[in-house]
């Protein structure tokens, strides 16, 4: 085993990073880009583990028996920090804390590594603070930024980073990865196709029946949108199902954070509360609401991606494109779309889905309203 085993279909990236570990092309700032699910942050973390490892992450005991590898991959290494956000943006105060840390020397004899998972969420002020730190690096500090594309990062920042571009893994590569994790070949192939190369999504589809059921409900929608009532009903169901799933994901974390806050302030049920507790609780609840909103949007966005895959399949069938469909298991429903529309119409439908996505993510349009408008655009013409 090696620290690179979590990267699926990324052989060129592994080769380049392994050379950097050996000293070929090493630099103080890196920018990892790639489509959702390709493993941007996993690549950065694996790279950090290899840099901290005496054997470069390739020793016979790596990563399980190697202390350096194991602690980096487990998120407990003293000199590796992974900055994640559940909020819609990363503010300047958070980045200033990182900049202060970057100015310190590592505790060990190797590198201090700061990994920013969602560099595309940095505010303008945060970017300016980060730029100064990258321009004047500490000799033993490495910055690793992760973003979907280079355009998601300010030109002044990306020009100071070495670019690492990850690709979408093929269906065969994802299926092979799942089989190695103990998934049956048939289910692995289905999950690999349905995930469209998104490793995290493939894992969820392979190991969670509820996730598979929700996806099946979403991809069945296009064939049912035969009148206005069904369109409105589909929008309502998609919005409510996404909210239920998002709430289920965040509820346990919210409760744990509240319990941790109570413990840190010595708050007990019906006991006296310190004066500082009220503002701290209000700040926590505000952060949790922001996180819940983002999680809701993330779940809706995933559903929209599944919808797009159905219309792409319809275009593929209509044009005679080779290869298996993403939704091979509902080919009969895809054929219904082919019979009742044209490739041009299905392209416009895909455009309507992306427009709804932009309305929700960029312009803060309420989810229900955006989905209702979108579903009406997807309605199957009658007669």
N, C-alpha and C positions, 0 to 999 in steps of 0.2 A: 504494500500500500504506500501511498504518498499523499502529500498535502493537496495535490492537484486532482484527486479522485472525484471531488464534487463537481468538477467542471466537465460538462457534457458537450462533446462536439467542438471543442476549442483547442485543438492541437497546435495551430500556429501561435495562439496566445500563450499557451504553456511553454512552448519552445522559446519565445521571445523573453518571457519573464524568467525562465530558468537561466538564460544567458545573463540577464541583468543581475541575478543573484550571484552568479560567478564573476561579476564585475564588468561585463560587456554591455555598455550602454546604460549604466546606472545614472540616475539623476535624482534631484530632491523633490520633484513634483510630478505626479502622474494623473492622467485623466482617463478613466475607464468608461467607455460608451458601448451601447448595444441595445437592442430592442428589449422590451419588458420580458423578464423571465430568462434571459440569456445567461445570467449569472454575474452581473457586474460586481456586486458587492462580494460575492463568493470568490471571484478572481482576486479582488483586492485583499481579502482576508487570507486566502491561500498564499499570496505573494508575501504578505506580512509574516506568515508562519515560516515560510522558506527563508526569509531574511533573518529571522531570529534563531533559526535552527542551526546547530553546528554542522549538520550534514546537508544543509540546503533543502530540507524537507524530503530527502530521498533516501535516508538511512533505513536500515532493516527494521528499526523500531518506530519509524514515523508512520502515522502521526500519533498512534495510541500510547506507545511506551516512551516517547520522547517528551520530556517535560515542556520544552519550549513550544513545540508544535501543538501539543495537547492544550496548553493554556491559551494560546492564541485562538485556536479553533473553538475553544469553549468560552471565549470572551473574558478570560480572567488574567491575561498577561499584563503585568504592570506597565509595560512600555508600548502597548497597542490599545488605542481607543477607537471605538467604532461609534460614530455620531449618527444616530437615527432620529427621525422626527415623526411623530404622529399628527403633527399640525400641518396646516396648509403652507407654512413657510418657515424658514430658519432665520431668526432675527439677529441683529448686530450684537446683542448682549451675549448670546450663545457663542458666536464666533470669537468675540473678544476673550472669552474664557479659554477657547482653544488656542488663540494666539499667545496668551500668557503661558499656557502649558508648553507650546512649541518653543518658547524661549529658554526652557529648562533643558538640562542634559538628561539623557535617559538614565534610569536606575541601573540597568545592566551595562554590558560592555559592547552592545550592538547598536540598534537603531531605536529611536522613538518614532512610532508610526501613528499618524492621525488620519482615519478613514472617514470621509463624509459621504454617507450613502446617497443622499438626495441633494446633490449640489445644485440641481436645477431649481430647487426651492429656496435658495438663498435670496434674501432681499437685496436691494441695491446697496444699502448701507453695509450689509453683511459682506457683500462681494468686495467692497472697497477695503474693509478691514482685513479680509482674507488676502487680498492682493498685496498689501503691504508685507504681510508675513511671508508670502511666497517670494516676493522680490528680495527680501533680506533673510534668507533661510539660516537656521541654526545648522551647523555642519553635520550634526547627527540626527536631524529630524527629517522625516519624510511625510509629505502630504499625498494622499490618494483620494481623488474626487471621483464620484460616480454620477453619471447623468445619461439620459437616453441618447442624446446626440451632442456633437460639439457645439451646435447652434444654441443649446440650452445653457451654455456657460459663456460669460463675458469674454470677448476676444482678448482682452488684456490678461485674463487669467489663463485661458487655454493656450495662449502663445508661450506661456512659461512652463507648460506641462508636456511631458511625453505622452502621446496618445496611444491608448490600447483599445482596439476596436474588436468587440466580440460579435459573433454571428449567431443567427437562429439555428439551433441544432435541428438536424433532420429527424423525421419520424422514426426512422430505423435506429438512430443514435439514442433517442429518448426511450424507445421501447427496450433497447438493450440495457440501458441504465436501470429501468424499472424491473426488468427480469432479474438483474443482478441483486436487486433489493428484495427478491422473493415474490414478485407479482407474476401471476400466470401469463403465458404468452398472449392469449386472446385479449385479456383485460389490459395488458401492457400496450398492445397495439392500439386498442380503442383510446386509452388515455393519452397516448402519444399523438394520435391524430387530432383528438378533440382539444388538446392543449395548444396546438399550433406552435409547438416548440418552447412553450413556457414551462420550465422545469417545476416550479412550485405548483403550478396549476395541474401538471401531470401527476405529481405526487398526490395531491388532494383527490383527483379523480380516481386514482388507482386504489387509494386506501380508505376513502370515505364514501359510503353508499349514498348518504344524504346529498353530498355535492354532486354526484352523478345524477340523482333524481332531479335536483334543481336545474341542472343543465338541460336535461331531457325536456323539461317543461318549457324552457326558454326556446330551444331550437324547434319545438313543435308549434310555436306561435305563428310564423309566417303563413303556414297553410290554413290557419283558422281565421285570418283577418278578412272575412268576407263581407262584413257590413260595419257601419259606424259603431253600433253597440258593442260588437266584439272587439273593436279597436280600443274603445274606452275601457272596457273590462280588462283587456290585456295590459294596458298602461297601469291601471290600478293594481293589478296583481303583481306586475313586475316591480313596481315601486314598494309595495308593502312587503313582498317576499325579501327584497334586498334589505329593507330596514330591519326586518326580523333577524336576518342572518347577521347583519352588522351589529345589532344590539346584543346578540348572543356572543359575538366575538369580544365585544368591549365590556360587557357586564362584569365578568370575572376580574378583569384587570382593574376596572373602576373600583370594585369592592376591595381589592388588595391594596390599591393606592390609598384609599380612605383609611383602611386599617393601619397602614404604615404611618400615615400622617397623625392619626390619633395616638399611636404608640410614641412617636417622636415628641409630641407635646404632652404626654402623660394624661391624655383624655380618657376617662372611663364613663360608662353609661350613667347619666344623671349626676355626674361629678362636675366640679367647678372647672371652667375652661379658661386657660390663660388669655390675656388680651390679644396676643399675637396670633392666636389660633383662628379667629374669625377671618382675617385677611388671607391667611394661608389656605383656609378651606375654600374661600371664594375663588382664589387663583387656581386651585386644583380643579374645582368644578368647571371653571371657564375653559381650562385646558382639555378637560374630558369632553366637554360639549364640542369643541373644535375637532378633537380626534374622532368623535362619533360621526360628525358630519363628513369628515374625510373618508372614514371607513364606509359609510353609506354610499358615497360617490364611487369609491373603489369597487364595491360590489355591483353597483349599477353598471359601471364601465365594463366590468367583466361580462355581464349579460349582453351588453351591446356588441362586444367582440364576438360572442357566440352567435348573435343574430347576423352580423356581417358574414360570418362563415357560411351560413345557409344560402345567402344571396350570391356569394362567390361560387358556391357549389353549383347553383342554378346556371350561372354564366358559363361555368366550365362544361356542364352537360350540354347546354345549348350550342356551344361553339366546338364541341368535340375535343376538348383539351384532354391530353393523356393523364394517367395517374389516378389514384384513389381519391375519393371525395373526403373532405374533412368529416362530413356527417354521413358516412357510408351506410350507417344503420337506418337512416330515414330517407333512403334514395327515392322511395315512392312519393314522399312528400315534396322532395326537391323536384321531382318530375312534374308534379302538379304546378309548381311555380313556373317551370319551363313552358308548360302547356298553356298557361294563362297570362303570360307576359313575354317580354323580349329582353335580350341582354341589355339593351339601352335603358329599359325601364328599371331593371334590377341594379344597374349602375346608379341611377338616380335614387333608388331606395338606399343604397349604401351611402350616398351623399347625404341623404336625410338623417341617417343614423349618426354620421360624423357631425352634422350640424347640431343635432340634439346634444351630443357629447360636448361640443364646444360651448353651447349655451349653458350647460350645467357647470362645467369645469372652469370656464374662463369668464363668464358673465353672470354667474350666480343665479341663473334662472331656476325657480323651484323645480325639483325633480319631477313631480307629478305633471306639471304643466308642460315641461319639455317632452316627457314621454307621451303624453296625449297627442301633442302635435305630430310627433314622429310616427306614432302608430297609424294615424289617419293617412299619412303619406305612404305607408306601407300597404294600405288596403288593396286587396285583389279586385281588379275591375270586373264588373258583372256584365253578362251578355256577350 
